[in-house]
Structure formats: structure tokens, C-alpha cells
Amino acid sequence: MTTYRVCCFLRRFRAASNEPSEAVRDVFQAYTDGGGVVGEEALRRLLREVQGETDAGAEAAAKEVMAFAAEQRLLKKGGLTAEGFHRWLCSDANAALDPRRGVYQDMGSPLSHYFIYTGHNSYLTGNQLSSGCSERPIVKALLDGVRVIELDLWPNTAKNDVEVLHGRTLTSPVELNKCLDAIKEHAFAASPYPVILTLEDHLTPDLQAKVAKMLKDTFRDMLYISESENMAEFPSPDYLKGKIIISTKPPKEYLQTKSGKEEETAEDRAEEGVWGEEISDDKATALQMSEQYSGKYGAEEAEEEPPDGEAEKKARQGADNEYKRLIAIQLTRRKHDMDQDLKVDPEKVTRLSLGEKAYEKAIVSHGAHIIRVNGFDHCGFPGLRRETCCGFSRGQRASRRRTTIR
């Protein structure tokens, strides 16, 4: 583990390793000669017997691997070492998608059948505690092929407009309009496939209505609006080319605030948290900062609660309905009971967001449920370790935060 200090926080990271895993080393070792290396003929056998390659496929792949190893100076005594083989497996030369080939997979299946190259806090220029917010990182992400952009929405100081910032931190805000204009201009520069705009919404109904108007005015025909909440499955990337898809939690019912039925718990904040598992050598300072900003935003939300009244109620409901109509993929609030969280409604497309640790545990304890939620044998909507030519793939390894779409 490596520890880094940022302000009053410490963050631990597991050190990256170039060493092959025990499983890879064991398989490789079975094909080595007395010198601990694998020659081209033994590599062909490995590819045929372990990977199931045809004779022709094994021949071509073995030549590619050996050429790569020679170029990278990974050969030893004329053969390939386990470390060299591991370097090949993890290299761009062995990427699941070869950008030079363009889009060659079937893109006509439901959206949840694909891995999607996903951004997180896409508006930040630096760290998630004290950096600035800007549309520039969003532009860079889109040009890199990212297909999911996240925006955290908060009321401005005057409570008459919407800003994008990382709440309960020292990050400086950026206007929502700037972010939306940047997305419109660059959304399909690197890929024609849809961009999913996930909104972490901390707004009152009047500001939600304002956001709904901004979304419609900015994206117009680009905005995907579902005809019905009741869908057996979501459309395919092919069908959704050139579309912006909105995903967030549905508006709260009238007078249902966080201080009431939907009180935010520490576990909820951890799921949405920016730092993951944090440690601090100054716990008092860290706690004070957290309470300071939680109290600040909690007080603001309480102040924004409008007075009771039939006219006000109708206005709120109208705002709710217009905002809700634009949400194509609703975020399901976690109950922190995996059996309940992974229940599938066959007539409603939803999204469930799981942190890395929760996801890894769910794979072990609820593997079949994870498959059923996604409607396929891959998890939809996670971030990818490597960029792809189209932002979507059906086989690359996922990393960071996992979100599933049924």
C-alpha cells in the first residue's frame, strides 16, 4: 500500500505491479522448458490448448506475441518469460478492441449489454476537495471517447440558478449552461454513439424545472425522451446514435424532503463520496469540515422548501412532471439490502450505482442477480481501463465505480 497526503486527509492505494498473477504464472510454467522460458512452438501449444485457438489462429498469435516481446526486449535465451507474457496480455497490442479496426461488433443489442466508457465528476480540473470546476475537462473526456458525463447540480448562492460543483467541498463552481454547451458541441466528435448525462441532483422543484428547460433548449432533437417508463429493455447504441440520454433519480414527491422519509445516511454519502475509503491523522479536522459543509447545504435545502398551499403544490407537481419526463434512465435509491437492491422490475428500465467494494461483494454473493439486472452476461455502464474506438465494448475489463442498467 502507498499513502498520499492531501490537505488533512490521507489516502491509501494498492501499489501497481508488473508481476503476473499466480494463475497466469502457473499456466505459463506448464509450457516452459528447463530454462524457464517458452519458445514459439510451446507458445502455439499454449494458445491451442488453453485459449482454444485454431492452428492458424495460434500460429498468427504466437508470431505477434514473439514480435512484441522482441521489440520490447522481453526475450530471454530466445524464449518468452512469464513477465514478458504478462506484459503482452496487459498491453495495448492485446486490447479487446483495436481502434484501427473501427466498430466491428454488433451494436444492435440493448444498451445494458455493453461496457460503457464512463467519467466520474467529469467537471473537475484537479482533486475532488479544493480544485476548480470547468467545462474543459468535460470536453477532453468527450474527445477521449468517454460516453458517460457526470454533473453535480447545486443551487447558486442567490438560489435562482444552477451551478455545477462538488458539494460539501471547497471546489469552485461552473455554470451549468457552460457544461451543457460544451457537451452539445463535442458529444459526438469521437464517437457517434449516445452520451449519457448523469445528474447528481440537489435541487428544488423550481430549479429542476429550470434545468429541464435548459436541457431542452440546449439539446433539442438530440435529447432522447422515452415514450414510456414501461420498457422491457432499453434501446441499442445503434438506435441511440447522436442522442443525449438523461439519467438521475426521479423528483421527490410533494413535501418529501431529505429531512423526512428520505433522510440521507452516512452510508448513502459514502456511496456518493468522492474519496472512497478515507483515513485521517486529524480526524477532528476532517469531521469538522464534513459537518460544516453538510450543515451548510442541509440548511440551504431546508430554506428552499416553499410554503404549503394548493397553488404551490400544483406548481411543484408541474415542475416535477416536466423534469421527470426527460429522465430516460432513473437512478434507483439503494436500500443497502442486496436482495432488495437487485430486484428486477421487468417493465421499468432503472440504474443502480454500486461502489467498488459493494460490487465485488455482490459478484460473490449475488452473481446470478447481477447478471439478471443487466439482462446479459456482462455488466453495463462501468468505466473501462482502456479507451475504445467507440466508447462501447462487450469484453473489456471494467474498473472504478460500477453502475448497472437493467
HELIX and SHEET records of a PDB file:
HELIX    1   1 GLU A   22  GLN A   29  1                                   8    
HELIX    2   2 GLU A   40  GLU A   49  1                                  10    
HELIX    3   3 ASP A   55  GLU A   71  1                                  17    
HELIX    4   4 ALA A   82  LEU A   89  1                                   8    
HELIX    5   5 ASP A   92  ASN A   94  5                                   3    
HELIX    6   6 PRO A   99  ARG A  101  5                                   3    
HELIX    7   7 LEU A  111  HIS A  113  5                                   3    
HELIX    8   8 ARG A  136  LEU A  143  1                                   8    
HELIX    9   9 LEU A  176  HIS A  186  1                                  11    
HELIX   10  10 PRO A  205  PHE A  219  1                                  15    
HELIX   11  11 ARG A  220  MET A  222  5                                   3    
HELIX   12  12 ALA A  266  GLU A  272  1                                   7    
HELIX   13  13 LYS A  283  GLU A  303  1                                  21    
HELIX   14  14 GLU A  310  ARG A  325  1                                  16    
HELIX   15  15 MET A  338  ASP A  341  1                                   4    
HELIX   16  16 GLU A  356  SER A  365  1                                  10    
HELIX   17  17 GLY A  367  ASN A  374  1                                   8    
SHEET    1   A 2 THR A   2  VAL A   6  0                                        
SHEET    2   A 2 PHE A   9  PHE A  13 -1                                        
SHEET    1   B 2 LEU A  75  LYS A  76  0                                        
SHEET    2   B 2 GLY A  79  LEU A  80 -1                                        
SHEET    1   C 2 PHE A 115  ILE A 116  0                                        
SHEET    2   C 2 PHE A 392  SER A 393 -1                                        
SHEET    1   D 8 VAL A 174  GLU A 175  0                                        
SHEET    2   D 8 VAL A 162  VAL A 164 -1                                        
SHEET    3   D 8 VAL A 148  PRO A 155 -1                                        
SHEET    4   D 8 VAL A 195  ASP A 201  1                                        
SHEET    5   D 8 ILE A 244  THR A 248  1                                        
SHEET    6   D 8 ILE A 327  LEU A 331  1                                        
SHEET    7   D 8 THR A 350  LEU A 354  1                                        
SHEET    8   D 8 ARG A 402  ILE A 405 -1                                        
SHEET    1   E 2 GLY A 383  LEU A 384  0                                        
SHEET    2   E 2 ALA A 398  SER A 399 -1                                        
END                                                                             
